[in-house]
Amino acid sequence: MRSLGRAGVEVHAFTESPRVPLARSAYLHRPHPMPEPAAGSRQEADRAAVEALDRAGARIGRRAVLIPMDDRAALLAARLPPPVRSRFLQPEVAPELPERLADKAQLVSVCSEFGVSHPATEQPGSLTEVRRAVGRLGLPLIAKWSRPWHLPADSGLRSTTAVHSEAEALNLWERTAEAGCPLLLQRLLPGRPGADWFFHGCFGTDGGLLAGGTGRKELSWPVGAGLTAAGSWQPHTQLTRDAVRLAQRLGYRGILDLDFRWDADTGAYHLLDANPRPGAQFRLFTDDGGTDVVRALHLDLTGRPVADPRPVPGRLFVTENYAPVAALLTARGGRASRAPLPPAGGRRQIEAAWFAPDDLAPFLAMAARTVRRAGRLLAALPGG
């Protein structure tokens, strides 16, 4: 929202309520209400979302660039019926392609087809197969739900879980019907300092890379296997080459977010996740001209040229509500990596996830929510 708003673009967004941080941004031109959660099937929920998009497009009154911000939205946008699709500008991709990347079971097949390193993964079909998979993969291992956007909001199920015993794996598999998607068991690649990397890129209408870069995850939350609490822009020729080759062989257009982990035993970088939409830390890759993947997409879809990238290696992205705790726990566990050096002869540029002098309200709303949540957690401890 800030990226496009600062460039003078009129930004609309679906928001859950007027109280969420997103809805308070000075760069939001108009909020549109999220469709009410459907009590029926996923098909009914998708139909409600399409109808909400149609209403929003009609209110805007001219074709608008549509940017999905989560996997379910990306899959829905790729399959919009023609009358609704005609209201928006989107990259032209095969309707099934976003699902091939976002579905963790299909991603295994994509990696196999194109020779991309991926951790050994099995999809057990019975309790017996779960036991066999645990024996082959070893413990601890990673359990993933193949389509995490299907998980019921109140189920307590997480898209990715570290499993330390056969009993834990069996218990998860027995909740397959509740999850609404298959369970995958995956070999755990040890999380070492400096082993986690990510790629963000925007691929234009001709398939060329317009903007983006590679970064290293310096801190994660939860520690060792979570989202990026702090990350740095670190050029990586091999990962960039592999990501671009994969996107071009797939015929991908638009914004792509890839997560990799380095395997010290083999020297390979394994693709762990692929997201057919912007990742949370995309603003890390803002070049010296102010262009990031979202601005590049907007320029490309509206028929304007995108300037040649001017990278700024060494930029740092920090998520203020997670990074301090992640740093403390990482240091305590002896997992800290050496902090990246600032660019030679210059000051380090820091991109905060929330704080911005020209748009303070979202930061203040986030801080208030974080304090309230911390208060509830503390109150739940023994003795209050």
C-alpha positions as CSV (number, residue, x, y, z in Angstrom):
1,M,0.0,0.0,0.0
2,R,2.8,2.4,0.9
3,S,4.9,1.4,-2.1
4,L,2.1,2.3,-4.6
5,G,0.6,5.1,-2.6
6,R,4.0,7.0,-2.4
7,A,4.2,6.6,-6.2
8,G,0.8,8.4,-6.6
9,V,-1.3,5.3,-7.2
10,E,-4.8,5.2,-5.9
11,V,-4.8,2.2,-3.6
12,H,-7.9,0.1,-2.7
13,A,-7.8,-2.9,-0.3
14,F,-10.0,-5.5,1.3
15,T,-9.8,-5.1,5.0
16,E,-11.3,-7.2,7.9
17,S,-12.4,-4.1,9.9
18,P,-11.7,-0.4,10.3
19,R,-9.5,-1.3,13.3
20,V,-6.8,-3.4,11.6
21,P,-3.5,-1.6,10.9
22,L,-3.9,-1.8,7.2
23,A,-7.2,0.1,7.3
24,R,-5.4,3.0,9.1
25,S,-2.8,3.7,6.5
26,A,-2.7,7.2,5.1
27,Y,-2.1,5.7,1.7
28,L,-5.4,3.7,1.6
29,H,-7.7,5.5,-0.8
30,R,-10.7,3.3,0.0
31,P,-11.3,0.1,2.0
32,H,-13.6,-2.6,0.8
33,P,-15.3,-5.0,3.2
34,M,-14.0,-8.6,3.2
35,P,-16.8,-11.1,2.3
36,E,-18.3,-12.6,5.5
37,P,-16.8,-16.0,6.3
38,A,-19.1,-18.6,4.7
39,A,-20.6,-21.3,6.8
40,G,-20.9,-23.6,3.8
41,S,-18.4,-25.2,1.5
42,R,-15.1,-23.7,0.2
43,Q,-16.8,-23.3,-3.2
44,E,-19.4,-21.1,-1.6
45,A,-16.7,-19.1,0.1
46,D,-14.9,-18.6,-3.2
47,R,-18.1,-17.5,-4.9
48,A,-18.6,-14.9,-2.2
49,A,-15.1,-13.6,-2.7
50,V,-15.6,-13.4,-6.5
51,E,-18.8,-11.4,-5.9
52,A,-16.9,-9.1,-3.5
53,L,-14.3,-8.5,-6.2
54,D,-16.9,-7.8,-8.8
55,R,-18.6,-5.2,-6.5
56,A,-15.2,-3.6,-5.7
57,G,-14.3,-3.4,-9.4
58,A,-17.6,-1.8,-10.2
59,R,-17.1,0.8,-7.5
60,I,-13.6,1.7,-8.8
61,G,-15.1,2.2,-12.2
62,R,-12.0,1.5,-14.3
63,R,-9.6,-1.4,-14.7
64,A,-7.4,-1.7,-11.7
65,V,-4.2,-3.8,-11.1
66,L,-5.2,-6.7,-8.9
67,I,-2.5,-7.9,-6.5
68,P,-3.4,-11.0,-4.4
69,M,-1.6,-11.0,-1.0
70,D,-2.0,-14.6,0.0
71,D,-2.1,-18.0,-1.7
72,R,-5.8,-18.5,-1.7
73,A,-6.3,-15.1,-3.2
74,A,-3.7,-15.9,-5.9
75,L,-5.4,-19.1,-6.8
76,L,-8.8,-17.4,-6.9
77,A,-7.5,-14.5,-9.1
78,A,-6.0,-16.9,-11.6
79,R,-9.5,-18.5,-12.2
80,L,-11.8,-15.5,-12.2
81,P,-14.7,-15.7,-14.6
82,P,-14.2,-13.5,-17.7
83,P,-16.8,-10.8,-16.7
84,V,-15.0,-10.2,-13.4
85,R,-11.5,-10.7,-14.8
86,S,-12.3,-8.0,-17.3
87,R,-12.5,-5.4,-14.5
88,F,-8.8,-5.9,-13.6
89,L,-5.3,-6.0,-14.9
90,Q,-3.4,-9.2,-14.1
91,P,-0.4,-11.1,-15.4
92,E,-1.4,-13.7,-18.0
93,V,-0.5,-17.1,-16.6
94,A,-2.0,-20.6,-17.0
95,P,-5.0,-20.8,-14.6
96,E,-3.5,-23.9,-12.9
97,L,0.1,-22.5,-12.5
98,P,-0.3,-20.6,-9.2
99,E,-1.8,-23.8,-7.6
100,R,1.1,-25.9,-8.9
101,L,3.4,-23.7,-6.9
102,A,1.4,-23.0,-3.8
103,D,0.2,-26.6,-3.3
104,K,3.1,-28.2,-1.4
105,A,2.4,-31.6,-2.9
106,Q,2.4,-30.3,-6.4
107,L,5.6,-28.3,-5.7
108,V,7.4,-31.7,-5.1
109,S,6.4,-32.7,-8.6
110,V,7.5,-29.4,-10.1
111,C,10.9,-29.7,-8.4
112,S,11.3,-33.2,-9.7
113,E,10.2,-32.2,-13.2
114,F,12.7,-29.3,-13.5
115,G,15.6,-30.8,-11.5
116,V,15.3,-28.4,-8.6
117,S,16.6,-29.6,-5.2
118,H,13.9,-30.4,-2.7
119,P,13.9,-32.2,0.6
120,A,12.8,-35.9,0.5
121,T,9.0,-35.7,1.0
122,E,6.4,-38.4,1.4
123,Q,2.6,-38.3,1.3
124,P,1.3,-41.2,3.5
125,G,-2.1,-42.6,2.8
126,S,-2.5,-44.7,6.0
127,L,-1.2,-45.0,9.5
128,T,1.1,-47.8,8.4
129,E,2.6,-45.5,5.7
130,V,3.1,-42.8,8.3
131,R,5.2,-45.2,10.4
132,R,7.2,-46.2,7.3
133,A,7.8,-42.6,6.3
134,V,9.0,-41.7,9.8
135,G,11.4,-44.6,9.6
136,R,12.8,-43.6,6.2
137,L,12.9,-39.8,6.9
138,G,14.1,-39.9,10.4
139,L,13.2,-37.8,13.4
140,P,12.8,-34.9,13.9
141,L,11.0,-34.2,10.6
142,I,8.7,-31.6,9.1
143,A,5.0,-32.1,8.7
144,K,3.2,-29.9,6.1
145,W,-0.4,-29.6,5.0
146,S,-0.3,-29.5,1.2
147,R,-3.0,-26.7,0.9
148,P,-2.7,-24.6,4.1
149,W,-5.4,-22.2,2.9
150,H,-7.9,-25.0,3.5
151,L,-7.1,-25.3,7.2
152,P,-10.1,-24.2,9.4
153,A,-9.3,-21.0,11.2
154,D,-10.2,-22.4,14.6
155,S,-8.5,-25.8,14.3
156,G,-5.2,-24.9,15.8
157,L,-3.5,-26.6,12.9
158,R,-0.4,-24.9,11.5
159,S,0.8,-25.1,7.9
160,T,4.2,-26.4,9.0
161,T,5.0,-28.3,12.2
162,A,8.2,-29.8,13.5
163,V,7.5,-33.4,14.5
164,H,9.7,-35.1,17.2
165,S,8.0,-38.5,17.6
166,E,6.1,-41.0,15.6
167,A,3.1,-40.4,17.8
168,E,3.0,-36.7,16.8
169,A,3.1,-37.7,13.1
170,L,0.3,-40.2,13.6
171,N,-1.9,-37.7,15.5
172,L,-1.5,-35.2,12.7
173,W,-2.4,-37.7,10.0
174,E,-5.6,-38.6,11.9
175,R,-6.7,-35.0,11.5
176,T,-6.5,-35.1,7.7
177,A,-10.3,-34.9,7.2
178,E,-10.4,-31.9,9.5
179,A,-7.5,-30.2,7.6
180,G,-9.2,-30.7,4.3
181,C,-6.0,-31.5,2.5
182,P,-3.2,-34.2,2.5
183,L,-0.4,-34.3,5.1
184,L,3.2,-34.4,3.8
185,L,6.1,-35.6,5.8
186,Q,9.5,-34.1,4.9
187,R,13.1,-34.7,5.8
188,L,14.3,-31.9,8.1
189,L,17.2,-29.9,6.8
190,P,19.2,-28.7,9.8
191,G,18.7,-25.0,10.3
192,R,22.2,-23.5,10.5
193,P,23.1,-19.8,10.8
194,G,23.0,-18.3,7.3
195,A,21.3,-21.3,5.7
196,D,17.9,-19.8,4.9
197,W,17.5,-17.7,1.8
198,F,14.7,-16.2,-0.2
199,F,14.1,-14.8,-3.7
200,H,11.6,-12.2,-4.7
201,G,11.1,-11.3,-8.4
202,C,8.7,-9.7,-10.7
203,F,8.5,-11.3,-14.2
204,G,7.1,-9.1,-16.9
205,T,4.8,-9.8,-19.8
206,D,7.7,-11.0,-21.9
207,G,8.9,-13.3,-19.1
208,G,12.0,-11.2,-18.2
209,L,13.0,-10.4,-14.7
210,L,12.0,-6.8,-14.1
211,A,12.9,-6.3,-10.4
212,G,13.9,-8.3,-7.3
213,G,16.8,-10.0,-5.6
214,T,18.0,-12.6,-3.2
215,G,18.2,-12.2,0.6
216,R,19.3,-14.1,3.6
217,K,17.1,-14.7,6.6
218,E,19.0,-13.4,9.6
219,L,16.3,-14.0,12.2
220,S,13.1,-15.9,12.0
221,W,10.0,-16.2,14.2
222,P,9.4,-18.8,15.5
223,V,13.2,-19.3,15.8
224,G,14.6,-21.7,13.2
225,A,11.6,-22.3,11.0
226,G,9.3,-19.2,10.8
227,L,8.7,-16.0,9.0
228,T,11.5,-13.4,8.4
229,A,12.0,-11.3,11.5
230,A,15.1,-9.8,10.0
231,G,16.6,-10.3,6.6
232,S,19.3,-8.7,4.4
233,W,19.7,-8.2,0.7
234,Q,22.6,-10.5,-0.3
235,P,23.3,-11.1,-4.0
236,H,23.4,-14.8,-4.8
237,T,24.2,-15.5,-8.5
238,Q,23.3,-19.2,-8.3
239,L,19.9,-18.8,-6.6
240,T,19.0,-15.9,-8.9
241,R,19.9,-18.0,-11.9
242,D,18.0,-21.0,-10.6
243,A,14.9,-19.0,-9.7
244,V,14.8,-17.2,-13.1
245,R,15.3,-20.5,-15.0
246,L,12.4,-22.1,-13.1
247,A,10.0,-19.2,-13.6
248,Q,10.8,-19.0,-17.3
249,R,10.4,-22.7,-17.9
250,L,7.1,-22.6,-16.1
251,G,6.0,-19.6,-18.1
252,Y,5.4,-17.6,-15.0
253,R,4.4,-13.9,-15.1
254,G,4.0,-11.6,-12.1
255,I,5.5,-11.6,-8.6
256,L,7.1,-14.8,-7.2
257,D,8.4,-15.5,-3.7
258,L,10.7,-18.5,-3.2
259,D,12.2,-19.9,0.1
260,F,15.4,-21.9,0.0
261,R,17.5,-23.7,2.7
262,W,21.2,-24.7,2.2
263,D,22.1,-28.3,2.9
264,A,25.6,-28.3,4.3
265,D,25.9,-32.1,3.7
266,T,25.4,-31.8,-0.1
267,G,26.0,-28.1,-0.8
268,A,22.6,-27.9,-2.5
269,Y,20.0,-25.1,-2.0
270,H,16.6,-26.8,-1.5
271,L,13.4,-25.1,-2.6
272,L,11.1,-25.3,0.5
273,D,8.2,-23.1,-0.6
274,A,7.0,-21.2,-3.6
275,N,4.4,-18.4,-3.3
276,P,2.7,-17.0,-6.4
277,R,2.4,-13.5,-4.9
278,P,4.4,-10.9,-2.9
279,G,6.1,-12.1,0.2
280,A,6.0,-10.1,3.4
281,Q,9.5,-8.8,3.1
282,F,9.3,-7.7,-0.6
283,R,10.2,-4.1,0.3
284,L,13.7,-5.3,1.2
285,F,14.4,-5.3,-2.5
286,T,13.7,-1.6,-3.2
287,D,16.4,-0.4,-5.6
288,D,18.2,2.9,-5.7
289,G,15.4,4.3,-7.9
290,G,12.6,3.3,-5.5
291,T,11.4,0.4,-7.6
292,D,10.3,-2.8,-5.9
293,V,8.5,-5.9,-7.3
294,V,5.0,-4.3,-6.7
295,R,5.9,-1.1,-8.4
296,A,7.5,-3.0,-11.3
297,L,4.3,-5.1,-11.7
298,H,2.1,-2.0,-11.7
299,L,4.3,-0.3,-14.3
300,D,4.4,-3.3,-16.5
301,L,0.6,-4.0,-16.4
302,T,-0.2,-0.4,-17.2
303,G,2.0,-0.4,-20.2
304,R,4.8,1.7,-18.8
305,P,8.6,0.9,-19.0
306,V,10.4,-0.4,-15.9
307,A,13.9,1.2,-15.4
308,D,16.9,-1.1,-15.2
309,P,17.4,-2.2,-11.6
310,R,19.9,-0.4,-9.4
311,P,20.4,-2.9,-6.6
312,V,21.2,-1.9,-3.0
313,P,23.0,-4.9,-1.4
314,G,23.2,-4.8,2.3
315,R,19.7,-3.3,2.9
316,L,18.1,-4.7,6.0
317,F,14.4,-5.6,6.6
318,V,13.2,-5.7,10.2
319,T,9.8,-6.8,11.6
320,E,9.6,-4.8,14.8
321,N,7.1,-7.0,16.7
322,Y,9.2,-10.2,16.2
323,A,12.8,-9.3,15.7
324,P,13.7,-8.3,19.3
325,V,12.4,-11.5,20.8
326,A,13.8,-13.6,18.0
327,A,17.3,-12.0,18.5
328,L,17.2,-12.8,22.2
329,L,16.2,-16.4,21.8
330,T,18.6,-16.9,18.8
331,A,21.5,-15.6,20.9
332,R,20.5,-17.7,23.9
333,G,20.4,-20.8,21.7
334,G,23.8,-20.1,20.1
335,R,22.2,-20.0,16.7
336,A,23.2,-16.4,15.8
337,S,25.0,-15.8,12.5
338,R,27.4,-13.0,11.9
339,A,25.6,-9.8,11.2
340,P,25.8,-8.7,7.6
341,L,28.3,-5.9,6.9
342,P,26.9,-2.6,5.7
343,P,27.7,-1.5,2.1
344,A,31.3,-0.4,1.7
345,G,31.6,3.3,2.2
346,G,27.9,3.9,3.0
347,R,25.2,3.7,5.6
348,R,23.0,0.7,5.9
349,Q,19.5,1.2,4.7
350,I,16.9,-0.3,7.0
351,E,13.3,-1.1,5.9
352,A,10.9,-1.4,8.8
353,A,7.9,-3.6,8.3
354,W,5.6,-1.2,10.3
355,F,7.3,2.1,11.2
356,A,7.2,4.9,8.7
357,P,7.4,8.6,9.6
358,D,4.9,9.5,6.9
359,D,2.4,6.8,7.9
360,L,2.5,6.3,11.7
361,A,-1.0,5.0,12.3
362,P,-0.4,1.3,11.2
363,F,2.6,1.1,13.5
364,L,0.7,2.5,16.5
365,A,-2.2,0.1,15.8
366,M,0.2,-2.9,15.6
367,A,2.0,-1.8,18.8
368,A,-1.3,-1.6,20.7
369,R,-2.4,-5.0,19.5
370,T,1.0,-6.5,20.4
371,V,0.8,-5.1,23.9
372,R,-2.7,-6.4,24.4
373,R,-1.7,-9.9,23.1
374,A,1.4,-9.9,25.4
375,G,-0.9,-8.9,28.3
376,R,-3.2,-11.8,27.6
377,L,-0.3,-14.3,27.4
378,L,1.2,-13.0,30.7
379,A,-2.2,-13.2,32.4
380,A,-2.5,-16.8,31.4
381,L,0.8,-17.8,33.1
382,P,0.6,-19.5,36.6
383,G,-0.1,-16.8,39.2
384,G,-1.4,-14.3,36.6
